[in-house]
Amino acid sequence: MPERRVRGLRDLMRVQTRGADHEVAPEHSMDPRSKEIDAPAQQSVIDNAVYVDGRRADTPPSLAEAVAALRMRPGSMAWIGLYRPSDGEILKVAEEFGLHELAVEDAIVAHQRPKADRYGDTLFLVLRAAQYLDSPEKVEFGELHVFVGPDFVLTVRHSEAPDLSKVRRRMENDPHLLRQGPQAVLYAILDAVVDGYAPVVAGLQKDIDEIEVQVFGGDPAAPRRIYALSREVIEFQRATRPLLDMLTGLIAGSPKYGVDEELQRYLRDVADHAITVVERVDNFRQMLQDILIVNSTLVSQAQNEEMKNVTQASYAQSEEVKKISSWAAILFAPTLVGTIYGMNFTHMPELAWVYGYPFAVALMGAVCGTLYLVFKRRNWL
């Protein structure tokens, strides 16, 4: 490894461990040919194997011994899997295999976008795996870093998915494919990640079908679920779309880096599956937007219907008030006349008039009739 890169990794390790309870080990303990490896590092190594001619030739107990076995066997390949390693463990592995400090920094920081970067003869990939959890009905995303060198494959998992043990068993059961080296392992990992998207697509489709039932059933919780599912679909898009671009780039660069024709066909098959996933996810996003519009329309219709009912009730109440007011005004006329002539005064000429009573009754009838006709013409009665 170039001295500048070694110094860069050591500086990065000092920054990462600054303020921790323990100190950085002395520089001599990080010798690439060191036979010692800390116990925590051993715990993070899920599997550590050296393959010769497509078959497992050695399972070294430590990382340093794996590197030594790799150097002693020309044409061999090391495949090392790390699960949630510490920063120091990643830096030790980086020194053993001469990994570029920028790729190492990405592996330490994690939470990277899916991408593929080439540093010299080492290819570094960041993949986003996904799995659908039936019980909470949600998508869980994981991050996988893959370093592919001329004679080694190093995987760094920060989550449960994907299960690379199945990938390793599959490859070990196919020595012909594994014989093609690190590029074949990379193909198998990409294939496993893309295949892992299929249950997620099925789960999202089921959720969308359920949401459609909720929306047309008037479930008030539907908008919240639409929003949550939309966020999952967007996150899924961020995982699948860059992976498709990554596969396209790998296929385009295969002739340049001497990738076997058979592997190129396999990669194209993985890319075809990725295209299907990307198209389905794009459709999901459009479907959710349409469902959201339909839900908004249905909610607006329900609100309009409710407003219509309120308006009709208010109108009916207003009509009743008109009728009551009209009859009250009609009945007020005879009451007024009767009240006037019912007053106990001595000097009221009409009381002594022969036609006083008929006049009062006629006046009451005339006023009531006039008011009735007026209210009737105005549709108050």
C-alpha positions in Angstrom: 0.0 0.0 0.0 1.4 3.5 -0.8 2.8 5.2 2.3 0.5 8.3 1.8 -2.6 6.1 2.0 -1.4 4.3 5.1 -0.8 7.6 6.8 -4.3 8.8 5.7 -5.9 5.7 7.2 -4.0 6.1 10.4 -5.0 9.7 10.7 -8.7 8.7 10.0 -8.5 6.1 12.7 -7.2 8.7 15.2 -10.0 11.0 14.4 -12.6 8.2 14.7 -11.3 7.1 18.1 -10.7 10.5 19.6 -12.6 10.9 22.8 -13.2 7.2 23.2 -12.5 5.3 26.4 -9.6 3.4 24.8 -6.6 4.6 22.9 -5.5 3.7 19.4 -3.2 0.8 19.3 0.5 1.5 18.5 1.3 1.7 14.9 3.4 -1.5 15.0 0.3 -3.5 16.0 -1.4 -2.5 12.7 1.3 -4.2 10.6 -0.4 -5.8 7.5 1.3 -9.1 8.2 0.3 -9.1 11.9 -0.9 -12.5 13.1 -3.0 -11.0 15.9 -6.5 -9.7 15.6 -8.6 -8.4 18.4 -11.5 -10.4 19.8 -14.2 -7.8 18.7 -12.8 -8.1 15.1 -13.2 -11.8 15.2 -16.8 -11.4 16.3 -17.6 -9.1 13.3 -16.1 -11.6 10.8 -19.1 -13.7 9.8 -17.2 -15.9 7.3 -13.6 -15.9 6.2 -12.6 -18.2 3.4 -9.9 -18.6 0.7 -11.0 -20.3 -2.5 -8.9 -22.0 -5.1 -10.3 -23.0 -8.5 -13.8 -22.4 -7.3 -13.6 -24.4 -4.1 -13.0 -23.5 -0.5 -9.4 -24.3 0.3 -9.0 -22.7 3.7 -11.0 -21.1 6.5 -8.5 -19.1 8.4 -9.3 -18.2 12.0 -8.1 -14.6 11.6 -8.1 -11.9 9.0 -4.3 -11.7 9.0 -4.1 -15.5 8.3 -6.6 -15.1 5.5 -4.3 -12.5 3.9 -1.3 -14.7 4.4 -3.1 -17.7 2.9 -4.2 -15.6 -0.1 -0.6 -14.5 -0.7 0.7 -18.1 -0.5 -1.7 -19.4 -3.1 -1.4 -17.8 -6.5 -4.7 -17.6 -8.3 -6.7 -17.9 -5.1 -9.5 -15.6 -3.9 -10.4 -14.4 -0.4 -14.1 -13.8 0.4 -14.5 -12.1 3.8 -17.8 -11.0 5.3 -18.1 -8.5 8.1 -21.2 -7.7 10.0 -21.5 -4.4 11.8 -17.7 -4.0 12.4 -16.3 -1.2 14.4 -14.4 1.7 12.9 -11.1 0.3 14.0 -11.9 -3.1 12.5 -12.7 -1.6 9.1 -9.5 0.4 9.2 -7.5 -2.8 9.9 -9.1 -4.6 7.0 -8.4 -1.5 4.8 -4.7 -1.7 5.6 -4.6 -5.5 4.9 -6.1 -5.1 1.5 -4.9 -1.6 0.6 -8.4 0.0 0.3 -8.7 3.6 -0.7 -9.3 6.0 2.2 -12.3 7.6 0.6 -14.0 4.2 0.2 -13.0 3.3 3.8 -14.5 6.6 5.0 -17.8 5.8 3.3 -17.8 2.4 4.8 -17.3 3.8 8.3 -19.8 6.7 8.0 -22.4 4.5 6.3 -25.8 5.9 5.3 -24.5 6.4 1.8 -26.5 6.6 -1.4 -26.2 3.6 -3.7 -23.2 4.0 -6.0 -20.2 2.4 -7.6 -16.7 3.9 -7.5 -13.5 2.5 -8.8 -10.2 3.1 -7.0 -7.4 1.7 -9.0 -8.0 -2.0 -9.3 -10.6 -2.1 -6.5 -14.3 -1.5 -7.2 -16.4 -0.2 -4.3 -20.1 -0.5 -4.3 -22.8 0.8 -1.9 -26.1 -1.2 -2.2 -29.4 -0.7 -0.5 -31.1 -4.0 0.4 -34.8 -4.1 1.4 -37.1 -6.6 3.0 -40.9 -6.4 3.6 -42.0 -7.0 7.2 -45.5 -8.5 7.2 -46.5 -7.8 10.8 -46.0 -4.0 10.8 -46.6 -3.9 7.0 -43.5 -1.8 6.4 -40.3 -1.9 4.3 -37.0 -2.1 6.2 -33.9 -1.0 4.4 -30.3 -2.1 4.9 -27.0 -1.0 3.7 -24.3 -3.2 2.2 -20.8 -2.2 1.2 -18.8 -4.4 -1.2 -15.1 -4.1 -2.0 -14.1 -6.1 -5.1 -10.4 -6.5 -5.8 -8.3 -8.6 -8.2 -8.2 -11.5 -5.7 -10.6 -10.6 -2.9 -14.2 -9.7 -2.1 -15.0 -7.9 1.2 -18.6 -7.3 2.3 -19.5 -5.0 5.1 -23.1 -5.3 6.3 -24.7 -2.7 8.5 -28.1 -4.5 8.7 -29.7 -8.0 8.7 -30.5 -7.9 5.0 -29.4 -9.3 2.7 -28.5 -12.7 4.0 -25.2 -13.3 2.3 -24.8 -16.8 3.7 -27.3 -18.0 1.1 -25.2 -16.3 -1.6 -22.1 -18.0 -0.3 -23.8 -21.4 -0.2 -25.1 -20.9 -3.7 -21.7 -20.0 -5.1 -19.9 -22.9 -3.2 -22.4 -25.3 -4.8 -21.4 -23.9 -8.2 -17.6 -24.2 -8.4 -17.7 -23.5 -12.2 -19.2 -20.0 -11.5 -17.1 -19.3 -8.4 -14.0 -20.2 -10.4 -14.5 -17.0 -12.3 -13.4 -15.0 -9.3 -14.4 -11.9 -7.5 -16.6 -10.7 -10.5 -18.7 -13.8 -10.1 -19.2 -13.2 -6.4 -20.2 -9.6 -7.2 -22.7 -10.9 -9.7 -24.2 -13.2 -7.1 -24.5 -10.4 -4.5 -26.2 -8.1 -7.0 -28.5 -10.9 -8.0 -29.4 -11.6 -4.3 -30.1 -7.9 -3.7 -32.3 -7.6 -6.7 -34.1 -10.8 -6.0 -34.7 -9.5 -2.5 -36.7 -6.7 -4.0 -39.4 -9.1 -5.3 -41.1 -9.7 -1.9 -41.0 -6.0 -1.2 -42.8 -5.3 -4.5 -45.4 -7.9 -3.7 -45.9 -6.4 -0.2 -46.2 -2.9 -1.5 -48.8 -4.0 -4.1 -50.8 -5.6 -1.3 -50.7 -2.5 0.8 -51.8 -0.4 -2.2 -54.8 -2.7 -2.8 -55.7 -2.4 0.9 -55.5 1.4 0.7 -57.8 1.4 -2.3 -60.4 -0.5 -0.2 -59.9 1.9 2.7 -60.3 5.0 0.5 -63.6 3.9 -1.1 -64.7 2.6 2.3 -64.4 6.1 3.7 -61.8 5.1 6.3 -60.5 8.3 8.0 -57.1 6.7 8.5 -56.5 6.3 4.8 -54.7 9.6 4.1 -52.2 8.9 6.9 -51.4 5.5 5.5 -51.2 6.8 1.9 -48.5 9.3 3.1 -46.6 6.6 5.0 -46.6 4.2 2.1 -45.6 7.0 -0.3 -42.5 7.7 1.8 -41.6 4.0 1.6 -42.1 3.9 -2.1 -39.9 7.0 -2.5 -37.2 5.4 -0.3 -37.5 2.2 -2.4 -37.0 4.3 -5.6 -33.8 5.8 -4.1 -32.5 2.2 -3.6 -33.6 0.7 -7.0 -33.0 3.5 -9.5 -29.3 4.0 -8.7 -28.8 0.2 -8.7 -30.1 0.0 -12.2 -27.7 2.7 -13.3 -25.0 0.9 -11.5 -25.7 -2.4 -13.4 -25.8 -0.5 -16.7 -22.4 0.9 -16.0 -21.0 -2.4 -15.0 -22.3 -4.1 -18.1 -20.9 -1.3 -20.3 -17.5 -1.5 -18.6 -17.3 -5.3 -18.7 -15.3 -5.6 -21.9 -12.8 -3.1 -20.7 -12.1 -5.0 -17.5 -12.1 -8.4 -19.1 -15.3 -9.8 -17.5 -16.3 -13.2 -18.8 -19.0 -13.4 -21.5 -21.1 -15.7 -19.3 -20.9 -13.3 -16.4 -21.9 -10.5 -18.7 -25.0 -12.4 -19.7 -25.8 -13.0 -16.0 -25.4 -9.3 -15.3 -27.7 -8.4 -18.1 -30.3 -10.8 -16.6 -30.0 -9.1 -13.2 -30.3 -5.7 -15.0 -33.5 -7.0 -16.7 -35.0 -7.9 -13.3 -33.9 -4.5 -11.9 -35.7 -2.8 -14.8 -38.9 -4.6 -13.9 -38.6 -3.6 -10.3 -37.9 0.0 -11.1 -40.9 0.2 -13.5 -43.2 -1.4 -10.8 -42.0 1.1 -8.2 -42.5 4.0 -10.6 -46.1 2.7 -11.1 -46.6 2.4 -7.4 -45.7 6.0 -6.9 -48.1 7.1 -9.7 -50.8 4.9 -8.3 -50.4 6.4 -4.8 -50.6 9.9 -6.3 -53.8 8.9 -8.1 -55.3 7.3 -5.0 -54.4 10.5 -3.0 -56.3 12.6 -5.6 -59.3 10.2 -5.5 -59.3 10.3 -1.7 -59.2 14.1 -1.8 -62.1 14.1 -4.3 -64.1 11.7 -2.2 -63.5 13.8 1.0 -64.5 16.9 -0.9 -67.7 15.2 -2.1 -68.5 14.1 1.4 -67.9 17.6 2.7 -70.1 19.0 -0.1 -72.8 16.5 0.7 -72.6 17.4 4.4 -72.7 21.1 3.5 -75.7 20.5 1.2 -77.5 18.7 4.0 -76.7 21.6 6.4 -77.9 24.1 3.8 -81.1 22.2 3.2 -81.8 22.0 6.9 -81.1 25.7 7.3 -83.4 26.4 4.4 -86.2 24.3 5.8 -85.7 26.0 9.2 -85.9 29.4 7.4 -89.2 28.4 5.7 -90.6 27.3 9.0 -89.6 30.7 10.5 -91.3 32.5 7.6 -94.6 30.6 8.2 -94.5 31.2 11.9 -93.7 34.9 11.4 -96.5 35.2 8.8 -99.1 33.7 11.1 -97.9 35.7 14.0 -98.3 38.9 12.0 -101.8 37.8 10.8 -102.9 37.0 14.3 -101.4 40.2 15.6 -103.9 42.4 13.7 -107.1 41.2 15.5 -105.2 41.2 18.7 -104.3 44.8 18.2 -107.8 45.9 17.3 -109.3 43.9 20.2 -106.7 45.4 22.6 -107.5 48.9 21.5 -111.2 48.6 21.9 -110.9 46.6 25.0 -109.3 49.5 26.9 -111.5 50.7 29.7 -111.9 54.4 28.8 -115.2 56.4 29.1 -114.8 58.6 26.1 -114.5 56.2 23.2 -117.1 57.2 20.5 -117.0 53.8 18.7 -118.2 52.0 21.8 -121.6 53.8 21.6 -121.8 53.5 17.8 -124.4 51.2 16.5 -122.0 49.8 13.9 -119.0 49.7 16.2 -118.9 46.0 16.7 -119.4 45.1 13.0 -116.8 47.6 12.1 -114.2 46.2 14.5 -114.8 42.6 13.2 -114.7 43.8 9.6 -111.5 45.6 10.3 -109.9 42.6 11.9 -111.0 40.4 8.9 -109.8 42.9 6.4 -106.4 43.3 8.0 -105.9 39.6 8.4 -107.0 38.9 4.8 -104.7 41.5 3.4 -101.7 40.2 5.3 -102.6 36.6 4.3 -102.7 37.6 0.6 -99.4 39.5 0.9 -97.6 36.6 2.6 -99.1 34.1 0.2 -97.9 36.1 -2.8 -94.4 36.2 -1.4 -94.5 32.4 -0.8 -94.2 32.7 2.9 -97.4 30.6 3.4 
